[in-house]
């Protein structure tokens, strides 16, 4: 299973920094990330952001639906998918109402990523409905005093056990070690923040070795 990374950010400046690097398959956002980045959560604005992401080489753009009820969430989800059917994946919280919205979107051929997964059994709901993916909150599960790493590994085993193609997306990583530990356990799909991406290159020992190579190349 190939490693796939999504950039967890709604900041176009971070997209410009990281998408050209080739590390990321695409971008994932939600209304909270949009608010923090000062980006309006509206269809018109998301259309413009989507065009910007596509121009930077984004192959997957995960946008979360919203609405006061299931009917509005379904309408918004359809509108989001229509922005760019080749790139947009519609994110839906894994609630009972969200599952109904997702069921209808999936039946219409829209790729759906469930989000806000906290329980092992929730991945089986995603698998049963044929969702493309489900994002589980590693760090937030740990904040609840639970074994986040162990529970996400159990989620992946549950998906593997039923032969599901639903992707488990590891979200809410807090440090590069989280990525390394779960990748070693076979979890290949991760959404990481720009801060974690930066930290992947922050080894002082690597920096010192690179500097030594340059000094040696100059004969000093």
VENKABEL-V373117 format. One record per residue. RES is the residue in three letters. PHI is phi in whole degrees, -180 to 180 (* if undefined). NEAR is the number of other C-alpha atoms within 10 Angstrom. Layout:
# VENKABEL-V373117
res = [RES,RES]
phi = [PHI,PHI]
near = [NEAR,NEAR]
This chain:
# VENKABEL-V373117
res = [UNK,UNK,UNK,UNK,UNK,UNK,UNK,UNK,UNK,UNK,UNK,UNK,UNK,UNK,UNK,UNK,UNK,UNK,UNK,UNK,UNK,UNK,UNK,UNK,UNK,UNK,UNK,UNK,UNK,UNK,UNK,UNK,UNK,UNK,UNK,UNK,UNK,UNK,UNK,UNK,UNK,UNK,UNK,UNK,UNK,UNK,UNK,UNK,UNK,UNK,UNK,UNK,UNK,UNK,UNK,UNK,UNK,UNK,UNK,UNK,UNK,UNK,UNK,UNK,UNK,UNK,UNK,UNK,UNK,UNK,UNK,UNK,UNK,UNK,UNK,UNK,UNK,UNK,UNK,UNK,UNK,UNK,UNK,UNK,UNK,UNK,UNK,UNK,UNK,UNK,UNK,UNK,UNK,UNK,UNK,UNK,UNK,UNK,UNK,UNK,UNK,UNK,UNK,UNK,UNK,UNK,UNK,UNK,UNK,UNK,UNK,UNK,UNK,UNK,UNK,UNK,UNK,UNK,UNK,UNK,UNK,UNK,UNK,UNK,UNK,UNK,UNK,UNK,UNK,UNK,UNK,UNK,UNK,UNK,UNK,UNK,UNK,UNK,UNK,UNK,UNK,UNK,UNK,UNK,UNK,UNK,UNK,UNK,UNK,UNK,UNK,UNK,UNK,UNK,UNK,UNK,UNK,UNK,UNK,UNK,UNK,UNK,UNK,UNK,UNK,UNK,UNK,UNK,UNK,UNK,UNK,UNK,UNK,UNK,UNK,UNK,UNK,UNK,UNK,UNK,UNK,UNK,UNK,UNK,UNK,UNK,UNK,UNK,UNK,UNK,UNK,UNK,UNK,UNK,UNK,UNK,UNK,UNK,UNK,UNK,UNK,UNK,UNK,UNK,UNK,UNK,UNK,UNK,UNK,UNK,UNK,UNK,UNK,UNK,UNK,UNK,UNK,UNK,UNK,UNK]
phi = [*,-78,-69,-131,-116,-117,-84,-92,-163,-112,-96,-59,-66,-71,-60,-64,-73,-108,-61,-67,-69,85,-75,-113,-70,178,-131,-127,-136,-158,-58,-68,-64,-62,-62,-63,-88,72,-108,-63,-93,-140,-62,-61,-70,-65,-62,-67,-64,-62,-64,-66,-64,-61,-65,-92,95,-65,-101,-133,-126,-96,-117,-91,-76,-152,157,-70,-149,-61,-63,-70,-64,-66,-63,-66,-60,-63,-66,-64,-61,-71,-61,-163,-58,-82,-121,-79,-113,-92,-90,-138,-59,-87,-107,-64,-66,-63,-63,-69,-61,-62,-57,-70,-63,-63,-63,-91,88,-87,-70,-117,-115,-70,-137,65,-86,-123,-126,-58,-64,-64,-68,-74,-63,-60,-66,-64,-85,79,-67,-68,-158,-147,-95,-106,-93,-55,-63,-70,-63,-63,-62,-83,84,-104,-84,-59,-63,-63,-71,-70,-63,-65,-62,-65,-65,-64,-64,-63,-64,-101,68,-84,-91,-61,-85,-87,-98,-79,-119,61,-74,-109,-157,-57,-60,-62,-62,-65,-66,-76,-63,-64,-89,99,-88,-107,-116,-138,-110,-128,-77,-58,-64,-67,-59,-62,-67,-63,-110,-99,-74,-65,-69,-65,-62,-65,-66,-63,-65,-65,-58,-66,-64,-67,-64,-88,78,-109]
near = [7,8,13,15,20,26,25,25,21,24,18,17,10,15,23,15,11,18,23,13,11,11,14,23,17,26,24,22,18,19,17,13,16,17,13,12,14,11,17,13,17,13,14,12,11,18,16,12,17,24,13,15,21,17,13,18,17,22,17,20,25,23,24,25,25,20,12,7,11,17,13,14,20,22,15,19,25,18,15,26,23,14,17,16,13,12,19,24,24,27,29,27,20,23,14,11,15,19,19,17,24,30,19,14,20,17,11,10,10,22,22,29,25,28,23,17,25,19,15,18,13,18,28,19,16,27,20,13,17,18,25,21,22,28,25,29,22,24,19,18,19,14,11,9,8,13,13,20,18,12,18,26,17,16,22,21,16,17,20,12,9,11,10,18,13,22,21,25,26,27,24,20,19,15,16,16,12,18,22,11,12,18,16,10,15,14,24,19,22,25,26,24,20,17,13,20,18,11,12,13,11,11,9,9,9,11,12,10,11,12,12,13,12,11,11,10,9,8,7,7]
